[in-house]
Amino acid sequence: MLAHTGKRLTTRITGHVQEKLQAAADLVGATLNQFVVQAALEKAEKIIESESTIVLTRRESMRLLDMIENPPPRNEKFIQAQVRYQRLKNDAGSTD
Protein backbone atom coordinates (compact mmCIF):
# COMPACT_ATOMS: atom_id res chain seq x y z
CA MET A 1 0.00 0.00 0.00
CA LEU A 2 1.32 3.47 -0.89
CA ALA A 3 1.91 6.00 1.85
CA HIS A 4 -0.31 9.06 1.78
CA THR A 5 1.92 12.03 0.93
CA GLY A 6 -0.62 14.81 1.18
CA LYS A 7 -2.47 17.09 -1.17
CA ARG A 8 -0.95 18.67 -4.25
CA LEU A 9 -1.08 22.35 -5.11
CA THR A 10 -0.10 23.49 -8.59
CA THR A 11 0.21 26.97 -10.01
CA ARG A 12 1.63 28.67 -13.06
CA ILE A 13 4.25 31.37 -12.55
CA THR A 14 6.49 33.43 -14.79
CA GLY A 15 10.16 32.60 -15.19
CA HIS A 16 11.08 35.76 -13.29
CA VAL A 17 8.94 34.76 -10.31
CA GLN A 18 10.38 31.25 -10.29
CA GLU A 19 13.94 32.59 -10.40
CA LYS A 20 13.27 34.92 -7.49
CA LEU A 21 11.59 32.20 -5.40
CA GLN A 22 14.38 29.75 -6.20
CA ALA A 23 17.05 32.30 -5.20
CA ALA A 24 15.31 32.84 -1.85
CA ALA A 25 14.89 29.09 -1.32
CA ASP A 26 18.59 28.56 -2.05
CA LEU A 27 19.55 31.22 0.49
CA VAL A 28 17.71 29.40 3.27
CA GLY A 29 18.72 25.92 2.13
CA ALA A 30 15.24 24.73 1.20
CA THR A 31 13.76 23.24 -1.92
CA LEU A 32 11.52 25.51 -3.95
CA ASN A 33 8.45 23.55 -2.83
CA GLN A 34 9.45 23.70 0.84
CA PHE A 35 10.09 27.43 0.57
CA VAL A 36 6.79 28.19 -1.13
CA VAL A 37 4.77 26.08 1.32
CA GLN A 38 6.51 27.66 4.35
CA ALA A 39 6.03 31.18 2.99
CA ALA A 40 2.35 30.51 2.25
CA LEU A 41 1.82 29.07 5.74
CA GLU A 42 3.45 32.08 7.39
CA LYS A 43 1.27 34.45 5.36
CA ALA A 44 -1.86 32.41 6.14
CA GLU A 45 -1.09 32.49 9.88
CA LYS A 46 -0.62 36.28 9.80
CA ILE A 47 -3.91 36.78 7.96
CA ILE A 48 -5.82 34.44 10.28
CA GLU A 49 -4.33 36.17 13.33
CA SER A 50 -5.12 39.67 12.06
CA GLU A 51 -8.68 38.72 11.12
CA SER A 52 -9.24 36.95 14.46
CA THR A 53 -8.02 39.78 16.67
CA ILE A 54 -9.76 42.99 17.62
CA VAL A 55 -7.46 45.80 18.66
CA LEU A 56 -8.95 48.39 20.98
CA THR A 57 -7.56 51.66 22.17
CA ARG A 58 -7.20 52.12 25.91
CA ARG A 59 -10.35 54.25 25.93
CA GLU A 60 -12.31 51.61 23.97
CA SER A 61 -11.13 48.81 26.22
CA MET A 62 -12.08 50.77 29.34
CA ARG A 63 -15.55 51.44 27.86
CA LEU A 64 -15.97 47.73 27.07
CA LEU A 65 -14.98 46.72 30.60
CA ASP A 66 -17.36 49.29 32.04
CA MET A 67 -20.22 47.93 29.90
CA ILE A 68 -19.43 44.39 31.04
CA GLU A 69 -19.38 45.40 34.69
CA ASN A 70 -22.33 47.80 34.39
CA PRO A 71 -24.55 46.62 31.54
CA PRO A 72 -27.27 48.95 30.34
CA PRO A 73 -30.81 48.14 31.51
CA ARG A 74 -32.65 45.54 29.44
CA ASN A 75 -35.26 47.12 27.23
CA GLU A 76 -38.45 45.50 25.91
CA LYS A 77 -36.85 44.37 22.63
CA PHE A 78 -34.08 42.60 24.53
CA ILE A 79 -36.56 40.84 26.81
CA GLN A 80 -38.65 39.70 23.82
CA ALA A 81 -35.53 38.40 22.05
CA GLN A 82 -34.48 36.55 25.20
CA VAL A 83 -37.91 34.90 25.46
CA ARG A 84 -37.78 33.86 21.77
CA TYR A 85 -34.29 32.46 22.24
CA GLN A 86 -35.30 30.41 25.28
CA ARG A 87 -38.37 29.11 23.44
CA LEU A 88 -36.28 28.07 20.41
CA LYS A 89 -33.66 26.51 22.67
CA ASN A 90 -36.31 24.54 24.56
CA ASP A 91 -38.03 23.45 21.33
CA ALA A 92 -34.73 22.25 19.87
CA GLY A 93 -33.95 20.28 23.03
CA SER A 94 -37.32 18.54 23.06
CA THR A 95 -36.89 17.04 19.55
CA ASP A 96 -33.99 14.79 20.63
ABEGO torsion letter per residue (X at the ends): XBBBAEBBBBBBBBAAAAAAAAAAAAAAGBBAAAAAAAAAAAAAAAAAAAAABBBBBAAAAAAAAAAAABBBBBBAAAAAAAAAAAAAAAAAAAAX
